[in-house]
Amino acid sequence: MSGAKGAREDTQERLTLDQVANYWRYGYLVVPHVLPTDLCDEIIQHALEFETARQGVFDPVTQPHLVDPWFRRILGYPPIISIIADILGERPDGLQTLFYFGRPAPYGFILHQDNYCVEAGDADFLSSWIALTDVTPGNGCLKVYPGTHTKGVLPVRRLGPGEVNEQFPNMTDSPQFDERIEPIDLPMVKGDLVVLHGNVLHCSNANRTNSFRYAHLNTYLRPGTPFRPGNTARRRSEPLDT
């Protein structure tokens, strides 16, 4: 797949025009070394202080920045905001955060489009997925279907009882698409970030190791864009500090 090489670029203070073009062409862009390793470690340590984690429950934490205000620092982290602003052409609003412990399991996150739930404009909503440890196909790296963002939000079928992932019981719909489209794995180094178009199809590989695969997700919105808050996610658009 030609998009695999073209979608990973060297990092710098601002995205190049080619990087922005690659994002819109493939529906994703990997930017290396956005977060320093000590900040990655600090994010993990804060997440381990959540009550669920202290009780030994390592399901994803929805909206950690609303539970612990410290996480708002990551939502508004200037290097990330600069990347998102270069893609959108304007400073974004923050929308939602998620922390993934990525515990060992025989399955990964199911195939989905983020915008299926958010219902924002096709060019107005995106996500930044941060690798807080090195990620590989063996420990649960993302799998993306380049170019599928151009298809809009796809029709879905309802999953059967045996198909629903126990970590994500609310994810019960599977998008229907041309299965001839080849997915690619996105191995990343600790501190790398991938920006995902809201409509690009993606999932994650199973973590078949004995270690956790930590990751953090921020989502962003073009200011003034309508969206679906969601009963569970409780999304809310908010300007980020300058």
C-alpha positions as CSV (number, residue, x, y, z in Angstrom):
1,M,0.0,0.0,0.0
2,S,1.7,3.2,-1.1
3,G,-0.1,5.2,1.6
4,A,1.8,3.4,4.4
5,K,5.2,5.1,3.7
6,G,3.7,8.4,2.6
7,A,1.6,8.8,5.8
8,R,4.6,8.8,8.2
9,E,6.7,11.9,8.2
10,D,9.6,13.3,10.2
11,T,8.5,15.6,13.0
12,Q,9.0,19.4,13.1
13,E,7.4,22.4,14.8
14,R,4.8,22.8,12.0
15,L,3.4,20.3,9.5
16,T,4.5,20.7,5.9
17,L,2.0,21.1,3.1
18,D,2.8,17.5,2.1
19,Q,2.0,16.2,5.5
20,V,-1.4,18.0,5.5
21,A,-2.1,16.7,2.0
22,N,-1.2,13.2,3.1
23,Y,-3.6,13.4,6.0
24,W,-6.5,14.4,3.7
25,R,-5.5,11.8,1.1
26,Y,-5.1,8.7,3.3
27,G,-7.3,9.7,6.3
28,Y,-4.4,9.5,8.9
29,L,-1.0,10.9,9.6
30,V,1.7,9.6,12.0
31,V,3.9,12.2,13.6
32,P,6.8,10.9,15.6
33,H,8.1,12.1,18.9
34,V,5.3,14.5,19.8
35,L,5.4,13.8,23.5
36,P,8.6,13.3,25.5
37,T,8.9,9.9,27.2
38,D,8.7,11.4,30.7
39,L,5.3,13.0,30.0
40,C,4.1,9.6,28.6
41,D,5.1,8.0,31.9
42,E,3.4,10.8,33.9
43,I,0.1,10.2,32.0
44,I,0.3,6.5,32.8
45,Q,0.9,7.2,36.5
46,H,-2.1,9.6,36.7
47,A,-4.3,6.9,35.0
48,L,-3.2,4.3,37.5
49,E,-4.6,6.5,40.2
50,F,-8.1,6.3,38.9
51,E,-10.4,4.4,41.3
52,T,-11.1,1.7,38.8
53,A,-7.5,1.0,38.2
54,R,-6.8,0.9,41.9
55,Q,-9.4,-1.8,42.1
56,G,-7.8,-3.8,39.4
57,V,-10.3,-2.9,36.7
58,F,-8.5,-1.8,33.5
59,D,-11.3,-1.0,31.2
60,P,-10.9,2.2,29.1
61,V,-11.6,5.5,31.1
62,T,-14.0,7.8,29.3
63,Q,-13.4,11.6,29.6
64,P,-10.5,11.4,32.1
65,H,-10.0,15.1,31.8
66,L,-13.5,15.6,33.4
67,V,-12.5,13.2,36.3
68,D,-9.0,14.5,36.9
69,P,-8.4,18.1,35.6
70,W,-4.7,17.2,35.1
71,F,-5.6,15.4,31.9
72,R,-6.8,18.7,30.4
73,R,-3.1,19.5,30.0
74,I,-2.9,16.6,27.5
75,L,-6.0,17.7,25.7
76,G,-4.6,21.2,25.2
77,Y,-0.9,20.1,24.9
78,P,0.5,22.8,22.5
79,P,2.5,20.6,20.1
80,I,-0.7,18.5,19.5
81,I,-2.9,21.6,19.1
82,S,-0.4,22.9,16.5
83,I,-0.7,19.7,14.5
84,I,-4.5,19.7,14.6
85,A,-4.6,23.4,13.7
86,D,-2.4,22.9,10.7
87,I,-4.7,20.2,9.5
88,L,-8.0,22.1,10.1
89,G,-6.7,25.5,9.2
90,E,-7.8,26.9,12.5
91,R,-7.4,26.3,16.3
92,P,-9.7,23.4,17.3
93,D,-12.0,23.0,20.3
94,G,-11.4,20.0,22.5
95,L,-14.2,17.4,22.5
96,Q,-13.4,14.1,24.2
97,T,-10.6,12.1,25.9
98,L,-10.1,8.4,26.5
99,F,-7.4,6.5,28.3
100,Y,-6.7,2.9,27.2
101,F,-4.8,0.6,29.5
102,G,-4.6,-1.9,26.6
103,R,-4.6,-4.9,28.9
104,P,-3.6,-8.3,27.4
105,A,-6.6,-9.8,25.7
106,P,-7.4,-12.1,22.8
107,Y,-9.1,-9.3,20.9
108,G,-8.6,-5.6,20.1
109,F,-10.9,-2.6,19.6
110,I,-13.5,-3.5,17.0
111,L,-13.5,-2.0,13.5
112,H,-15.3,1.4,13.6
113,Q,-15.4,5.0,12.5
114,D,-15.2,7.6,15.3
115,N,-17.6,9.9,13.5
116,Y,-20.4,7.2,13.5
117,C,-21.1,8.2,17.1
118,V,-20.1,11.8,17.0
119,E,-22.1,12.7,13.8
120,A,-19.9,15.8,13.0
121,G,-19.1,17.3,9.6
122,D,-16.9,15.1,7.4
123,A,-14.0,17.7,7.5
124,D,-14.6,19.0,11.0
125,F,-13.8,16.2,13.5
126,L,-10.6,14.2,14.1
127,S,-8.7,12.3,16.8
128,S,-5.2,12.1,18.0
129,W,-4.1,8.7,19.3
130,I,-0.9,8.8,21.4
131,A,1.3,5.8,22.0
132,L,2.4,5.9,25.6
133,T,4.6,2.8,25.1
134,D,6.1,1.2,22.0
135,V,3.3,-0.4,20.1
136,T,3.5,-3.3,17.6
137,P,1.1,-5.7,15.9
138,G,1.9,-8.1,18.7
139,N,0.8,-5.8,21.6
140,G,-2.1,-4.0,20.0
141,C,-1.1,-1.3,17.6
142,L,-3.8,0.3,15.5
143,K,-4.9,-1.1,12.1
144,V,-6.1,1.5,9.6
145,Y,-7.9,1.3,6.2
146,P,-6.3,4.1,4.2
147,G,-8.7,6.2,2.0
148,T,-11.9,4.9,3.7
149,H,-12.6,8.4,5.1
150,T,-13.7,9.5,1.6
151,K,-16.7,7.1,1.8
152,G,-18.5,9.1,4.5
153,V,-20.1,7.4,7.5
154,L,-20.9,3.9,6.4
155,P,-24.0,1.8,6.9
156,V,-23.7,-0.8,9.7
157,R,-24.9,-4.2,10.8
158,R,-25.8,-5.1,14.4
159,L,-23.2,-7.5,16.0
160,G,-24.4,-10.8,17.4
161,P,-23.9,-11.6,21.1
162,G,-20.7,-13.5,20.5
163,E,-19.2,-10.6,18.4
164,V,-19.4,-7.8,21.0
165,N,-16.1,-7.0,22.8
166,E,-16.5,-7.3,26.5
167,Q,-14.4,-4.2,27.1
168,F,-16.6,-2.1,24.8
169,P,-20.2,-3.4,25.3
170,N,-21.7,-0.2,23.8
171,M,-19.9,-0.9,20.5
172,T,-22.6,-3.1,18.9
173,D,-22.5,-1.9,15.2
174,S,-20.1,-3.0,12.6
175,P,-19.5,-0.8,9.5
176,Q,-20.1,-2.4,6.1
177,F,-17.4,-1.6,3.4
178,D,-15.6,-3.0,0.4
179,E,-13.5,-5.7,2.0
180,R,-11.0,-5.6,-0.9
181,I,-9.5,-2.5,0.8
182,E,-6.3,-3.6,2.5
183,P,-5.6,-2.5,6.0
184,I,-2.1,-1.6,7.3
185,D,-0.7,-1.8,10.8
186,L,0.6,1.3,12.5
187,P,3.6,0.3,14.7
188,M,4.6,3.4,16.7
189,V,7.3,4.4,19.2
190,K,6.5,5.8,22.7
191,G,5.6,9.4,22.3
192,D,4.4,9.1,18.6
193,L,1.0,10.4,17.7
194,V,-1.4,9.4,14.8
195,V,-4.1,11.8,13.7
196,L,-7.2,10.0,12.5
197,H,-9.9,11.5,10.3
198,G,-13.3,11.0,11.9
199,N,-14.5,8.8,9.0
200,V,-11.4,6.6,8.5
201,L,-12.0,2.9,9.3
202,H,-9.7,1.6,12.0
203,C,-9.4,-1.0,14.8
204,S,-6.6,-2.3,17.0
205,N,-4.8,-5.6,17.1
206,A,-5.1,-7.9,20.1
207,N,-2.5,-7.5,22.8
208,R,-1.0,-11.0,23.0
209,T,1.8,-10.1,25.3
210,N,2.0,-10.1,29.1
211,S,2.3,-6.3,29.3
212,F,-0.1,-3.4,29.1
213,R,-0.2,-1.3,25.9
214,Y,-1.0,2.2,27.2
215,A,-2.5,4.8,24.9
216,H,-4.4,8.1,25.2
217,L,-6.9,9.6,22.8
218,N,-7.9,13.2,22.4
219,T,-10.6,14.3,19.9
220,Y,-11.0,17.7,18.4
221,L,-13.6,19.7,16.6
222,R,-13.7,22.7,14.3
223,P,-15.3,25.5,16.4
224,G,-19.0,25.8,16.0
225,T,-19.5,22.4,14.4
226,P,-22.6,20.5,15.6
227,F,-22.1,17.0,17.1
228,R,-23.8,14.3,19.1
229,P,-22.9,14.5,22.8
230,G,-23.8,10.9,23.6
231,N,-25.4,9.6,26.7
232,T,-22.3,7.7,27.9
233,A,-19.5,9.8,26.4
234,R,-21.0,13.1,27.5
235,R,-19.0,15.0,24.9
236,R,-18.8,18.7,25.2
237,S,-17.0,21.1,22.9
238,E,-14.8,23.6,24.7
239,P,-12.2,26.2,23.7
240,L,-8.6,25.3,24.8
241,D,-6.3,27.7,26.6
242,T,-3.9,29.6,24.4
